[in-house]
Amino acid sequence: MLKALYEQGEKVVPRVIEKPPSEFGTPMEMFQATLKHEQFITSSIHELVTLALEEKDYAT
């Protein structure tokens, strides 16, 4: 992904990613947290696709 951005002349600024939790109270809590995170990721992808289409940035 970084290479593609560089090739399009974009400036890439890496950020620190926080360590994900490694302990959960119950298996159900683990699955609920995983589902919430997956929903966040999916929503983020949809927003990026929408923005790319609005900007007519078909390479992205």
All heavy atoms as TSV, in Angstrom:
chain	resi	resn	atom	element	x	y	z
A	1	MET	N	N	0.824	-1.191	0.000
A	1	MET	CA	C	0.000	0.000	0.000
A	1	MET	C	C	0.867	1.253	0.000
A	1	MET	O	O	0.576	2.193	-0.715
A	1	MET	CB	C	-0.916	-0.052	1.225
A	1	MET	CG	C	-1.846	1.106	1.306
A	1	MET	SD	S	-3.025	1.039	-0.052
A	1	MET	CE	C	-4.009	2.424	0.272
A	2	LEU	N	N	1.912	1.255	0.812
A	2	LEU	CA	C	2.782	2.431	0.864
A	2	LEU	C	C	3.422	2.698	-0.482
A	2	LEU	O	O	3.511	3.846	-0.919
A	2	LEU	CB	C	3.860	2.247	1.936
A	2	LEU	CG	C	3.374	2.210	3.378
A	2	LEU	CD1	C	4.537	1.960	4.327
A	2	LEU	CD2	C	2.640	3.476	3.756
A	3	LYS	N	N	3.850	1.633	-1.149
A	3	LYS	CA	C	4.474	1.788	-2.460
A	3	LYS	C	C	3.511	2.442	-3.441
A	3	LYS	O	O	3.888	3.337	-4.197
A	3	LYS	CB	C	4.924	0.429	-2.984
A	3	LYS	CG	C	5.630	0.504	-4.310
A	3	LYS	CD	C	6.064	-0.865	-4.789
A	3	LYS	CE	C	6.668	-0.765	-6.171
A	3	LYS	NZ	N	6.980	-2.078	-6.719
A	4	ALA	N	N	2.244	2.026	-3.411
A	4	ALA	CA	C	1.247	2.600	-4.320
A	4	ALA	C	C	1.061	4.081	-4.046
A	4	ALA	O	O	0.932	4.881	-4.977
A	4	ALA	CB	C	-0.081	1.860	-4.172
A	5	LEU	N	N	1.054	4.474	-2.790
A	5	LEU	CA	C	0.914	5.888	-2.452
A	5	LEU	C	C	2.123	6.685	-2.925
A	5	LEU	O	O	1.977	7.777	-3.489
A	5	LEU	CB	C	0.725	6.062	-0.952
A	5	LEU	CG	C	-0.610	5.555	-0.406
A	5	LEU	CD1	C	-0.605	5.565	1.115
A	5	LEU	CD2	C	-1.761	6.385	-0.936
A	6	TYR	N	N	3.320	6.165	-2.677
A	6	TYR	CA	C	4.534	6.832	-3.147
A	6	TYR	C	C	4.515	7.016	-4.657
A	6	TYR	O	O	4.885	8.062	-5.184
A	6	TYR	CB	C	5.797	6.052	-2.748
A	6	TYR	CG	C	6.227	6.248	-1.321
A	6	TYR	CD1	C	6.393	5.168	-0.474
A	6	TYR	CD2	C	6.496	7.521	-0.809
A	6	TYR	CE1	C	6.795	5.337	0.843
A	6	TYR	CE2	C	6.902	7.698	0.496
A	6	TYR	CZ	C	7.056	6.610	1.319
A	6	TYR	OH	O	7.451	6.786	2.619
A	7	GLU	N	N	4.082	5.974	-5.368
A	7	GLU	CA	C	4.050	6.036	-6.829
A	7	GLU	C	C	3.072	7.095	-7.341
A	7	GLU	O	O	3.233	7.593	-8.443
A	7	GLU	CB	C	3.692	4.659	-7.391
A	7	GLU	CG	C	4.819	3.652	-7.251
A	7	GLU	CD	C	4.417	2.248	-7.661
A	7	GLU	OE1	O	3.228	2.001	-7.947
A	7	GLU	OE2	O	5.313	1.376	-7.674
A	8	GLN	N	N	2.075	7.441	-6.537
A	8	GLN	CA	C	1.119	8.469	-6.927
A	8	GLN	C	C	1.542	9.849	-6.417
A	8	GLN	O	O	0.802	10.820	-6.545
A	8	GLN	CB	C	-0.271	8.134	-6.398
A	8	GLN	CG	C	-0.866	6.933	-7.089
A	8	GLN	CD	C	-2.301	6.680	-6.648
A	8	GLN	OE1	O	-2.811	7.297	-5.736
A	8	GLN	NE2	N	-2.947	5.766	-7.322
A	9	GLY	N	N	2.744	9.919	-5.826
A	9	GLY	CA	C	3.262	11.200	-5.378
A	9	GLY	C	C	2.729	11.662	-4.033
A	9	GLY	O	O	2.859	12.842	-3.687
A	10	GLU	N	N	2.159	10.757	-3.274
A	10	GLU	CA	C	1.611	11.119	-1.976
A	10	GLU	C	C	2.689	11.054	-0.902
A	10	GLU	O	O	3.623	10.274	-0.981
A	10	GLU	CB	C	0.463	10.192	-1.589
A	10	GLU	CG	C	-0.727	10.269	-2.508
A	10	GLU	CD	C	-1.398	11.630	-2.490
A	10	GLU	OE1	O	-1.443	12.278	-1.424
A	10	GLU	OE2	O	-1.886	12.044	-3.560
A	11	LYS	N	N	2.540	11.877	0.117
A	11	LYS	CA	C	3.442	11.848	1.266
A	11	LYS	C	C	2.865	10.873	2.280
A	11	LYS	O	O	1.694	10.962	2.643
A	11	LYS	CB	C	3.565	13.235	1.891
A	11	LYS	CG	C	4.489	13.269	3.074
A	11	LYS	CD	C	4.603	14.676	3.625
A	11	LYS	CE	C	5.525	14.671	4.841
A	11	LYS	NZ	N	5.606	15.997	5.449
A	12	VAL	N	N	3.683	9.937	2.719
A	12	VAL	CA	C	3.242	8.926	3.665
A	12	VAL	C	C	3.909	9.198	5.010
A	12	VAL	O	O	5.126	9.325	5.092
A	12	VAL	CB	C	3.614	7.508	3.173
A	12	VAL	CG1	C	3.207	6.464	4.193
A	12	VAL	CG2	C	2.956	7.240	1.826
A	13	VAL	N	N	3.088	9.307	6.044
A	13	VAL	CA	C	3.593	9.522	7.391
A	13	VAL	C	C	3.141	8.341	8.251
A	13	VAL	O	O	1.971	8.245	8.613
A	13	VAL	CB	C	3.057	10.843	7.987
A	13	VAL	CG1	C	3.598	11.050	9.384
A	13	VAL	CG2	C	3.394	12.017	7.084
A	14	PRO	N	N	4.058	7.420	8.550
A	14	PRO	CA	C	3.688	6.260	9.367
A	14	PRO	C	C	3.272	6.689	10.777
A	14	PRO	O	O	3.793	7.645	11.332
A	14	PRO	CB	C	4.963	5.419	9.428
A	14	PRO	CG	C	5.834	5.934	8.338
A	14	PRO	CD	C	5.454	7.360	8.122
A	15	ARG	N	N	2.307	5.976	11.329
A	15	ARG	CA	C	1.848	6.238	12.691
A	15	ARG	C	C	2.036	4.979	13.525
A	15	ARG	O	O	2.059	3.872	13.006
A	15	ARG	CB	C	0.380	6.633	12.696
A	15	ARG	CG	C	0.105	7.926	11.985
A	15	ARG	CD	C	-1.347	8.302	12.094
A	15	ARG	NE	N	-2.166	7.303	11.400
A	15	ARG	CZ	C	-3.477	7.240	11.462
A	15	ARG	NH1	N	-4.140	8.095	12.196
A	15	ARG	NH2	N	-4.143	6.333	10.798
A	16	VAL	N	N	2.135	5.170	14.811
A	16	VAL	CA	C	2.248	4.052	15.732
A	16	VAL	C	C	0.867	3.425	15.896
A	16	VAL	O	O	-0.131	4.124	16.055
A	16	VAL	CB	C	2.773	4.528	17.110
A	16	VAL	CG1	C	2.764	3.387	18.110
A	16	VAL	CG2	C	4.160	5.112	16.964
A	17	ILE	N	N	0.824	2.114	15.829
A	17	ILE	CA	C	-0.422	1.383	16.028
A	17	ILE	C	C	-0.385	0.779	17.428
A	17	ILE	O	O	0.568	0.089	17.796
A	17	ILE	CB	C	-0.590	0.270	14.976
A	17	ILE	CG1	C	-0.638	0.890	13.581
A	17	ILE	CG2	C	-1.829	-0.571	15.262
A	17	ILE	CD1	C	-0.660	-0.121	12.458
A	18	GLU	N	N	-1.428	1.056	18.195
A	18	GLU	CA	C	-1.479	0.528	19.549
A	18	GLU	C	C	-1.596	-0.986	19.539
A	18	GLU	O	O	-2.227	-1.572	18.662
A	18	GLU	CB	C	-2.681	1.110	20.288
A	18	GLU	CG	C	-2.578	2.587	20.565
A	18	GLU	CD	C	-3.771	3.106	21.348
A	18	GLU	OE1	O	-4.376	2.318	22.115
A	18	GLU	OE2	O	-4.093	4.285	21.187
A	19	LYS	N	N	-0.987	-1.590	20.524
A	19	LYS	CA	C	-1.055	-3.041	20.672
A	19	LYS	C	C	-2.491	-3.438	21.017
A	19	LYS	O	O	-3.109	-2.835	21.895
A	19	LYS	CB	C	-0.105	-3.474	21.785
A	19	LYS	CG	C	-0.065	-4.946	22.029
A	19	LYS	CD	C	0.897	-5.275	23.149
A	19	LYS	CE	C	0.819	-6.757	23.475
A	19	LYS	NZ	N	1.678	-7.097	24.613
A	20	PRO	N	N	-3.039	-4.427	20.327
A	20	PRO	CA	C	-4.404	-4.847	20.639
A	20	PRO	C	C	-4.452	-5.562	21.987
A	20	PRO	O	O	-3.439	-6.094	22.453
A	20	PRO	CB	C	-4.755	-5.804	19.499
A	20	PRO	CG	C	-3.455	-6.303	19.015
A	20	PRO	CD	C	-2.458	-5.199	19.243
A	21	PRO	N	N	-5.620	-5.593	22.606
A	21	PRO	CA	C	-5.722	-6.311	23.884
A	21	PRO	C	C	-5.435	-7.795	23.682
A	21	PRO	O	O	-5.717	-8.358	22.627
A	21	PRO	CB	C	-7.172	-6.085	24.316
A	21	PRO	CG	C	-7.898	-5.671	23.092
A	21	PRO	CD	C	-6.892	-5.036	22.178
A	22	SER	N	N	-4.871	-8.401	24.693
A	22	SER	CA	C	-4.547	-9.822	24.593
A	22	SER	C	C	-5.307	-10.654	25.617
A	22	SER	O	O	-5.211	-11.875	25.627
A	22	SER	CB	C	-3.044	-10.042	24.765
A	22	SER	OG	O	-2.628	-9.554	26.032
A	23	GLU	N	N	-6.048	-9.979	26.496
A	23	GLU	CA	C	-6.829	-10.700	27.494
A	23	GLU	C	C	-8.258	-10.169	27.494
A	23	GLU	O	O	-8.481	-8.971	27.359
A	23	GLU	CB	C	-6.206	-10.540	28.877
A	23	GLU	CG	C	-4.840	-11.192	28.990
A	23	GLU	CD	C	-4.294	-11.143	30.406
A	23	GLU	OE1	O	-5.094	-10.956	31.348
A	23	GLU	OE2	O	-3.081	-11.281	30.562
A	24	PHE	N	N	-9.190	-11.082	27.646
A	24	PHE	CA	C	-10.613	-10.754	27.683
A	24	PHE	C	C	-11.233	-11.492	28.855
A	24	PHE	O	O	-10.751	-12.549	29.268
A	24	PHE	CB	C	-11.294	-11.154	26.377
A	24	PHE	CG	C	-10.735	-10.453	25.167
A	24	PHE	CD1	C	-9.672	-10.988	24.466
A	24	PHE	CD2	C	-11.266	-9.244	24.759
A	24	PHE	CE1	C	-9.153	-10.337	23.361
A	24	PHE	CE2	C	-10.756	-8.583	23.654
A	24	PHE	CZ	C	-9.689	-9.129	22.957
A	25	GLY	N	N	-12.331	-10.950	29.354
A	25	GLY	CA	C	-12.993	-11.586	30.488
A	25	GLY	C	C	-13.556	-12.954	30.158
A	25	GLY	O	O	-13.274	-13.942	30.825
A	26	THR	N	N	-14.327	-13.021	29.086
A	26	THR	CA	C	-14.967	-14.281	28.691
A	26	THR	C	C	-14.830	-14.445	27.182
A	26	THR	O	O	-14.564	-13.474	26.470
A	26	THR	CB	C	-16.468	-14.269	29.036
A	26	THR	OG1	O	-17.122	-13.269	28.239
A	26	THR	CG2	C	-16.707	-13.995	30.513
A	27	PRO	N	N	-15.025	-15.651	26.704
A	27	PRO	CA	C	-15.008	-15.833	25.248
A	27	PRO	C	C	-16.042	-14.950	24.547
A	27	PRO	O	O	-15.773	-14.396	23.489
A	27	PRO	CB	C	-15.323	-17.320	25.063
A	27	PRO	CG	C	-14.807	-17.961	26.308
A	27	PRO	CD	C	-15.100	-16.946	27.391
A	28	MET	N	N	-17.223	-14.772	25.141
A	28	MET	CA	C	-18.254	-13.929	24.544
A	28	MET	C	C	-17.758	-12.486	24.429
A	28	MET	O	O	-17.972	-11.834	23.406
A	28	MET	CB	C	-19.540	-13.981	25.364
A	28	MET	CG	C	-20.638	-13.101	24.786
A	28	MET	SD	S	-21.121	-13.546	23.095
A	28	MET	CE	C	-22.246	-14.873	23.433
A	29	GLU	N	N	-17.093	-11.971	25.454
A	29	GLU	CA	C	-16.549	-10.609	25.408
A	29	GLU	C	C	-15.501	-10.476	24.309
A	29	GLU	O	O	-15.435	-9.459	23.624
A	29	GLU	CB	C	-15.964	-10.215	26.764
A	29	GLU	CG	C	-17.001	-10.018	27.834
A	29	GLU	CD	C	-16.418	-9.795	29.219
A	29	GLU	OE1	O	-15.229	-10.089	29.443
A	29	GLU	OE2	O	-17.169	-9.332	30.085
A	30	MET	N	N	-14.704	-11.525	24.129
A	30	MET	CA	C	-13.694	-11.515	23.070
A	30	MET	C	C	-14.371	-11.433	21.694
A	30	MET	O	O	-13.990	-10.629	20.852
A	30	MET	CB	C	-12.819	-12.760	23.137
A	30	MET	CG	C	-11.787	-12.824	22.020
A	30	MET	SD	S	-10.925	-14.394	21.904
A	30	MET	CE	C	-12.243	-15.468	21.377
A	31	PHE	N	N	-15.395	-12.253	21.491
A	31	PHE	CA	C	-16.082	-12.250	20.200
A	31	PHE	C	C	-16.832	-10.939	19.959
A	31	PHE	O	O	-16.873	-10.436	18.838
A	31	PHE	CB	C	-17.023	-13.446	20.073
A	31	PHE	CG	C	-16.296	-14.732	19.805
A	31	PHE	CD1	C	-16.254	-15.731	20.758
A	31	PHE	CD2	C	-15.625	-14.944	18.602
A	31	PHE	CE1	C	-15.566	-16.914	20.516
A	31	PHE	CE2	C	-14.941	-16.117	18.347
A	31	PHE	CZ	C	-14.907	-17.102	19.308
A	32	GLN	N	N	-17.398	-10.363	21.010
A	32	GLN	CA	C	-18.089	-9.082	20.861
A	32	GLN	C	C	-17.104	-7.973	20.491
A	32	GLN	O	O	-17.392	-7.141	19.628
A	32	GLN	CB	C	-18.835	-8.728	22.153
A	32	GLN	CG	C	-20.052	-9.598	22.364
A	32	GLN	CD	C	-20.702	-9.389	23.712
A	32	GLN	OE1	O	-20.057	-9.016	24.691
A	32	GLN	NE2	N	-22.004	-9.644	23.778
A	33	ALA	N	N	-15.933	-7.971	21.130
A	33	ALA	CA	C	-14.910	-6.971	20.810
A	33	ALA	C	C	-14.394	-7.164	19.385
A	33	ALA	O	O	-14.176	-6.193	18.648
A	33	ALA	CB	C	-13.754	-7.059	21.813
A	34	THR	N	N	-14.233	-8.418	18.982
A	34	THR	CA	C	-13.771	-8.719	17.626
A	34	THR	C	C	-14.797	-8.262	16.595
A	34	THR	O	O	-14.443	-7.657	15.579
A	34	THR	CB	C	-13.503	-10.232	17.482
A	34	THR	OG1	O	-12.510	-10.617	18.435
A	34	THR	CG2	C	-13.022	-10.575	16.082
A	35	LEU	N	N	-16.071	-8.520	16.847
A	35	LEU	CA	C	-17.133	-8.088	15.935
A	35	LEU	C	C	-17.165	-6.565	15.826
A	35	LEU	O	O	-17.252	-6.022	14.730
A	35	LEU	CB	C	-18.485	-8.608	16.399
A	35	LEU	CG	C	-19.691	-8.121	15.595
A	35	LEU	CD1	C	-19.585	-8.556	14.138
A	35	LEU	CD2	C	-20.984	-8.610	16.235
A	36	LYS	N	N	-17.070	-5.871	16.949
A	36	LYS	CA	C	-17.080	-4.408	16.939
A	36	LYS	C	C	-15.915	-3.863	16.111
A	36	LYS	O	O	-16.074	-2.938	15.319
A	36	LYS	CB	C	-17.003	-3.881	18.371
A	36	LYS	CG	C	-17.085	-2.379	18.462
A	36	LYS	CD	C	-17.058	-1.919	19.911
A	36	LYS	CE	C	-17.089	-0.404	19.979
A	36	LYS	NZ	N	-17.039	0.086	21.360
A	37	HIS	N	N	-14.736	-4.467	16.278
A	37	HIS	CA	C	-13.572	-4.018	15.514
A	37	HIS	C	C	-13.756	-4.305	14.023
A	37	HIS	O	O	-13.434	-3.457	13.180
A	37	HIS	CB	C	-12.307	-4.688	16.034
A	37	HIS	CG	C	-11.070	-4.248	15.324
A	37	HIS	ND1	N	-10.561	-2.978	15.468
A	37	HIS	CD2	C	-10.264	-4.874	14.451
A	37	HIS	CE1	C	-9.480	-2.845	14.710
A	37	HIS	NE2	N	-9.284	-3.988	14.091
A	38	GLU	N	N	-14.284	-5.465	13.690
A	38	GLU	CA	C	-14.517	-5.818	12.284
A	38	GLU	C	C	-15.515	-4.859	11.647
A	38	GLU	O	O	-15.358	-4.455	10.500
A	38	GLU	CB	C	-15.010	-7.262	12.175
A	38	GLU	CG	C	-15.209	-7.729	10.758
A	38	GLU	CD	C	-13.952	-7.726	9.912
A	38	GLU	OE1	O	-12.849	-7.890	10.466
A	38	GLU	OE2	O	-14.062	-7.535	8.684
A	39	GLN	N	N	-16.550	-4.476	12.385
A	39	GLN	CA	C	-17.525	-3.514	11.874
A	39	GLN	C	C	-16.865	-2.155	11.629
A	39	GLN	O	O	-17.153	-1.491	10.636
A	39	GLN	CB	C	-18.697	-3.386	12.846
A	39	GLN	CG	C	-19.563	-4.621	12.865
A	39	GLN	CD	C	-20.575	-4.623	13.990
A	39	GLN	OE1	O	-20.354	-4.053	15.052
A	39	GLN	NE2	N	-21.695	-5.302	13.775
A	40	PHE	N	N	-15.960	-1.752	12.532
A	40	PHE	CA	C	-15.222	-0.495	12.359
A	40	PHE	C	C	-14.353	-0.550	11.103
A	40	PHE	O	O	-14.340	0.390	10.297
A	40	PHE	CB	C	-14.357	-0.212	13.593
A	40	PHE	CG	C	-13.342	0.865	13.383
A	40	PHE	CD1	C	-13.722	2.198	13.340
A	40	PHE	CD2	C	-12.004	0.547	13.209
A	40	PHE	CE1	C	-12.785	3.198	13.128
A	40	PHE	CE2	C	-11.066	1.533	12.997
A	40	PHE	CZ	C	-11.454	2.862	12.955
A	41	ILE	N	N	-13.632	-1.641	10.908
A	41	ILE	CA	C	-12.749	-1.791	9.745
A	41	ILE	C	C	-13.569	-1.769	8.450
A	41	ILE	O	O	-13.217	-1.077	7.494
A	41	ILE	CB	C	-11.915	-3.088	9.843
A	41	ILE	CG1	C	-10.953	-3.021	11.027
A	41	ILE	CG2	C	-11.175	-3.368	8.536
A	41	ILE	CD1	C	-9.931	-1.889	10.959
A	42	THR	N	N	-14.661	-2.523	8.424
A	42	THR	CA	C	-15.510	-2.556	7.234
A	42	THR	C	C	-16.065	-1.176	6.921
A	42	THR	O	O	-16.064	-0.737	5.762
A	42	THR	CB	C	-16.647	-3.572	7.423
A	42	THR	OG1	O	-16.077	-4.872	7.639
A	42	THR	CG2	C	-17.574	-3.609	6.215
A	43	SER	N	N	-16.511	-0.458	7.930
A	43	SER	CA	C	-17.028	0.895	7.735
A	43	SER	C	C	-15.935	1.816	7.192
A	43	SER	O	O	-16.189	2.627	6.298
A	43	SER	CB	C	-17.562	1.433	9.063
A	43	SER	OG	O	-17.955	2.774	8.936
A	44	SER	N	N	-14.731	1.677	7.718
A	44	SER	CA	C	-13.610	2.503	7.245
A	44	SER	C	C	-13.304	2.239	5.783
A	44	SER	O	O	-13.041	3.167	5.013
A	44	SER	CB	C	-12.363	2.239	8.099
A	44	SER	OG	O	-12.581	2.605	9.439
A	45	ILE	N	N	-13.338	0.976	5.387
A	45	ILE	CA	C	-13.093	0.621	3.991
A	45	ILE	C	C	-14.173	1.225	3.095
A	45	ILE	O	O	-13.879	1.798	2.041
A	45	ILE	CB	C	-13.020	-0.910	3.811
A	45	ILE	CG1	C	-11.759	-1.447	4.495
A	45	ILE	CG2	C	-13.056	-1.299	2.332
A	45	ILE	CD1	C	-11.711	-2.957	4.613
A	46	HIS	N	N	-15.414	1.139	3.524
A	46	HIS	CA	C	-16.506	1.707	2.727
A	46	HIS	C	C	-16.331	3.218	2.576
A	46	HIS	O	O	-16.568	3.760	1.483
A	46	HIS	CB	C	-17.855	1.394	3.366
A	46	HIS	CG	C	-18.228	-0.049	3.282
A	46	HIS	ND1	N	-19.312	-0.573	3.934
A	46	HIS	CD2	C	-17.657	-1.095	2.634
A	46	HIS	CE1	C	-19.407	-1.867	3.686
A	46	HIS	NE2	N	-18.398	-2.201	2.899
A	47	GLU	N	N	-15.931	3.891	3.643
A	47	GLU	CA	C	-15.711	5.339	3.576
A	47	GLU	C	C	-14.578	5.677	2.610
A	47	GLU	O	O	-14.668	6.645	1.848
A	47	GLU	CB	C	-15.399	5.893	4.960
A	47	GLU	CG	C	-16.600	5.903	5.888
A	47	GLU	CD	C	-16.252	6.351	7.298
A	47	GLU	OE1	O	-15.183	6.973	7.492
A	47	GLU	OE2	O	-17.051	6.090	8.206
A	48	LEU	N	N	-13.508	4.885	2.635
A	48	LEU	CA	C	-12.385	5.125	1.721
A	48	LEU	C	C	-12.795	4.925	0.265
A	48	LEU	O	O	-12.406	5.703	-0.603
A	48	LEU	CB	C	-11.211	4.207	2.067
A	48	LEU	CG	C	-10.471	4.540	3.353
A	48	LEU	CD1	C	-9.498	3.424	3.702
A	48	LEU	CD2	C	-9.753	5.872	3.235
A	49	VAL	N	N	-13.570	3.880	0.006
A	49	VAL	CA	C	-14.032	3.624	-1.361
A	49	VAL	C	C	-14.924	4.770	-1.831
A	49	VAL	O	O	-14.782	5.273	-2.955
A	49	VAL	CB	C	-14.770	2.280	-1.454
A	49	VAL	CG1	C	-15.471	2.129	-2.793
A	49	VAL	CG2	C	-13.811	1.129	-1.225
A	50	THR	N	N	-15.832	5.212	-0.966
A	50	THR	CA	C	-16.720	6.321	-1.308
A	50	THR	C	C	-15.917	7.574	-1.630
A	50	THR	O	O	-16.162	8.248	-2.636
A	50	THR	CB	C	-17.708	6.599	-0.158
A	50	THR	OG1	O	-18.518	5.430	0.034
A	50	THR	CG2	C	-18.607	7.786	-0.469
A	51	LEU	N	N	-14.942	7.893	-0.795
A	51	LEU	CA	C	-14.109	9.069	-1.018
A	51	LEU	C	C	-13.315	8.944	-2.316
A	51	LEU	O	O	-13.240	9.892	-3.099
A	51	LEU	CB	C	-13.160	9.292	0.159
A	51	LEU	CG	C	-12.223	10.477	0.048
A	51	LEU	CD1	C	-12.996	11.787	-0.071
A	51	LEU	CD2	C	-11.291	10.519	1.250
A	52	ALA	N	N	-12.743	7.770	-2.561
A	52	ALA	CA	C	-11.972	7.573	-3.793
A	52	ALA	C	C	-12.855	7.772	-5.022
A	52	ALA	O	O	-12.432	8.390	-6.003
A	52	ALA	CB	C	-11.339	6.182	-3.807
A	53	LEU	N	N	-14.066	7.263	-4.967
A	53	LEU	CA	C	-14.986	7.436	-6.101
A	53	LEU	C	C	-15.395	8.892	-6.267
A	53	LEU	O	O	-15.470	9.392	-7.392
A	53	LEU	CB	C	-16.217	6.557	-5.928
A	53	LEU	CG	C	-15.963	5.046	-6.034
A	53	LEU	CD1	C	-17.232	4.266	-5.678
A	53	LEU	CD2	C	-15.454	4.666	-7.410
A	54	GLU	N	N	-15.668	9.583	-5.158
A	54	GLU	CA	C	-16.026	11.003	-5.234
A	54	GLU	C	C	-14.891	11.831	-5.831
A	54	GLU	O	O	-15.122	12.785	-6.581
A	54	GLU	CB	C	-16.376	11.549	-3.848
A	54	GLU	CG	C	-17.703	11.052	-3.312
A	54	GLU	CD	C	-17.938	11.459	-1.868
A	54	GLU	OE1	O	-17.053	12.084	-1.250
A	54	GLU	OE2	O	-19.025	11.119	-1.351
A	55	GLU	N	N	-13.668	11.461	-5.516
A	55	GLU	CA	C	-12.488	12.172	-6.008
A	55	GLU	C	C	-12.053	11.693	-7.392
A	55	GLU	O	O	-11.075	12.172	-7.941
A	55	GLU	CB	C	-11.321	12.021	-5.019
A	55	GLU	CG	C	-11.570	12.633	-3.659
A	55	GLU	CD	C	-11.564	14.141	-3.698
A	55	GLU	OE1	O	-10.774	14.717	-4.485
A	55	GLU	OE2	O	-12.353	14.748	-2.948
A	56	LYS	N	N	-12.770	10.688	-7.898
A	56	LYS	CA	C	-12.412	10.042	-9.170
A	56	LYS	C	C	-10.978	9.535	-9.157
A	56	LYS	O	O	-10.243	9.600	-10.131
A	56	LYS	CB	C	-12.652	10.988	-10.357
A	56	LYS	CG	C	-14.123	11.341	-10.485
A	56	LYS	CD	C	-14.393	12.197	-11.677
A	56	LYS	CE	C	-15.892	12.501	-11.692
A	56	LYS	NZ	N	-16.269	13.326	-12.795
A	57	ASP	N	N	-10.591	9.010	-8.002
A	57	ASP	CA	C	-9.257	8.443	-7.795
A	57	ASP	C	C	-9.348	6.941	-8.021
A	57	ASP	O	O	-9.316	6.142	-7.098
A	57	ASP	CB	C	-8.772	8.772	-6.387
A	57	ASP	CG	C	-7.361	8.300	-6.129
A	57	ASP	OD1	O	-6.741	7.725	-7.041
A	57	ASP	OD2	O	-6.866	8.511	-5.013
A	58	TYR	N	N	-9.496	6.562	-9.281
A	58	TYR	CA	C	-9.744	5.167	-9.607
A	58	TYR	C	C	-8.543	4.271	-9.331
A	58	TYR	O	O	-8.714	3.068	-9.101
A	58	TYR	CB	C	-10.181	5.052	-11.074
A	58	TYR	CG	C	-11.419	5.878	-11.346
A	58	TYR	CD1	C	-11.376	7.014	-12.141
A	58	TYR	CD2	C	-12.627	5.527	-10.769
A	58	TYR	CE1	C	-12.501	7.776	-12.373
A	58	TYR	CE2	C	-13.777	6.284	-10.980
A	58	TYR	CZ	C	-13.702	7.408	-11.790
A	58	TYR	OH	O	-14.822	8.156	-11.999
A	59	ALA	N	N	-7.354	4.835	-9.304
A	59	ALA	CA	C	-6.167	4.024	-9.001
A	59	ALA	C	C	-6.236	3.489	-7.575
A	59	ALA	O	O	-5.801	2.380	-7.298
A	59	ALA	CB	C	-4.901	4.854	-9.194
A	60	THR	N	N	-6.784	4.282	-6.688
A	60	THR	CA	C	-6.901	3.831	-5.299
A	60	THR	C	C	-7.928	2.732	-5.191
A	60	THR	O	O	-7.773	1.766	-4.530
A	60	THR	CB	C	-7.289	4.994	-4.370
A	60	THR	OG1	O	-6.260	5.976	-4.439
A	60	THR	CG2	C	-7.435	4.557	-2.930
